[in-house]
Amino acid sequence: MYQVGYRIDGTFLELYRSCYDKVNYITRYAEAYIYPSENIINADRPKCTFTKDGIMSGGVEKSIHKINVTNTFSLLYKGKYDHEMQNNQMDRGHLIAADDFLTYDQKVATFKMVNVIPQFNSIQATGNWVKIEKFVRSLADQQNNLPCIYVQTGSYGVLKLTDTSGIPTPTIMLNPSRAINR
């Protein structure tokens, strides 16, 4: 488990935790306490890049950049899904949402590679994932006697699609031999 937060006067204040699997190069889940929106300062969503914080190599980090995911899909499935990938690309999606935090600095802290999984844009940016994030925040708002709710988010399994020969093929974004620093 990787803890993300701040050290103030020698005390670590945790924002969230991520369970990053260094063997398979994926974040399994992340967990945090989500507070009611009345406590949220409407700090703007940061326009920043994701950081790897020395936890993963450059090769692993690059493997889930949009262009590399598109290229990997094309190679894995021999071009079968190229048209679909043009219309519904994959990108990095937050597990713990930036909008769940109070300040701009806290929101920036969610832009860590240990807090993302590859997600199709139709799920992540405009689809069900956004709806889930809003629903979870609404649950936090409904807790009359509790100061916050505890949330775990993650992925389940590995996407399998059939290749041009009809063979179900797992969608692995990175060959482990390419994970060494590049």
PyMOL commands that set and color helices and strands:
alter all, ss='L'
color gray80, all
select helices_A, chain A and resi 37-39+58-63+66-76+82-87+98-100+104-108+113-115+121-124+128-142+176-178
alter helices_A, ss='H'
color red, helices_A
select strands_A, chain A and resi 2-8+11-21+26-34+90-94+116-120+149-154+160-162+168-170
alter strands_A, ss='S'
color yellow, strands_A
deselect
rebuild
show_as cartoon
